[in-house]
Amino acid sequence: MPEFTLYIQPGATRRLSVEWLSGGEPVDLTGCVSSLRVYDRSGTQVFLFDATDDAITQDDPTGTFSLWIPDETTAEMVSAARYVWAVDHPNGDVTYLLEGPVEFGQPGKNQDGVVRIDQEKITVINQGIQGVPGPPGTDATGIIDGGTFN
């Protein structure tokens, strides 16, 4: 399972899109259900994000998941240490799509961006900015080109 650091700026909304491909083609997500589980350092699950709370939505034909964590929740995530993003298939199979550490207080790193996964290779398509300091109305649309991680 590919490893990817999930950066959280406490008190700022977190959005991330994940495109899942196989051989360059989108994986059809019809009938699939995904969840992102967050664990503290002791291994206890402290947060669960899925479709029941609208935290994860998916576009079945394009193989795209969208994660949304509101600012009220990121403010409470200070005990988070690791996460696992799992996909349950209609036939009962489970795929662990992503996993990795949760890190805090680093605005602009892998925030509000797009991540593409294709056969164990992760490509950060673009990175937006989360938690931009400044007065209301500050432009938060800056995009930084990403790289590829194996």
N, C-alpha and C positions, 0 to 999 in steps of 0.2 A: 504494500500500500504506500503510495507517495506521501512524503512528509512535507508539510507546509506550515509555516508559522502564522498563526492568527493573531494579528495585532489589534488591541483594543485600547481606545482612548476613553477612559472612564468618564461617563456623563455625555458622550457624543454618540449619535446614531451610527450604527455599523451596517453597511451594505456590502454584499459580495455576490457576484455571479460566477457560477462554475459551469463551464461547458464540458460535457463528458463525451469523448470521441473514442472510436475504435477503428484503427487503420485510417484515420482522417475523416471518418463518417460519424455523424451524431448517433449516439446510442438512443434507441427508442425507449422512453420511460413509461409507456402506457402500462398502467396497473402497478407501477412502482410507488413506494412510499419511502421518503428519506427522513433522517433525523440527525441532528448534531447534538452529541452528548458532551458536556463539559465536566471535567473532574478536578477535584482539588489535589493537593500534593499527597494525601493519604490514599487516593484512588476512589474516593467517594464521589458519586455523581452529584453535582451541585446545580446544574442547569440542564434542561432538555428543550431543544428547539425543533419544531416540526410543523406540519400543515395544520394541526389542530388549533394552534394559536397564530396562524398566518405568518409565522417566522420564516418558513420555507415554502416557496411556491416553485412550481416546475412547469416547463413547456415541453410536453412529452415528445413531439416529433423532432425538436431541435436538440434534445439532450441537455437542456439548460436548467439549472437550479438557481434560485435567487434567495439569498439569506438576508433577513432584516432583523436587526436587534435594536430596539428603541433605546434612546438615551437613558431612560429610567433604569433599564436593565443593565446596561454597560456600567452604570454607576455602582451597581451591586456586585459586579463580577470580580472583585478584588481577590477572592480566594481561588480563582480558576488557575489551573496549572497546565492541563492538557485537554485536548478535545479529540473526538472521533466522529467523522461524518459517515454514516452507514446508509445503504440503500437496500430496502427489502423488496425482492422481486415477487411477482404473483405466483411463481412456482415454489416459493419457500426459500430460495437462495438468498444469501445476504452478501453484498459487496461492501467492503470498507473502502470508500472512495478517497478520503483524505484523513490524515491524522497529524498531530504535531503539538508543539507547545503553544500556550497562550501567553503573550507578552503585553505589557501595559505601558502607557504614557509615551508612545512614539507616534505622534500624528504624522500622516503622510506615508506610512509604510503599508503597502498592500491594502489600502483602505478604499472602499467604494470602487473597487476595480473588477476586472474580469480575469479569471484563471481558467486555463484550458488544460484538461487532463487527457492524454492519449497514450494508452499502453504504458503506464507507469512513468510517463514523462510529464512534468508540470511546466507550463509556460504562462508567465504573467503577461497578459496581453496589454493591460494598462493599469495604472494605479492612480486612483483619485486621492483626494485629501480628506481626512476625517478630523473633525475637531479643530478647524482652523481658528487660531486666536484672532481676536479683533471684534469690532463692533458689529451689531446686526447688519446684514447686507454685505459682509465681507465675501469677496468672490472665492468660492471653494471649488472651482471647476478645473484647476490645474491638473494636467495629466503628465505622468512621467513614464517614459518607455520602460518596459520591464525586461527581464531576461529569462532564460530557461534553466530549470533546476532538474537534476536527475536524482 
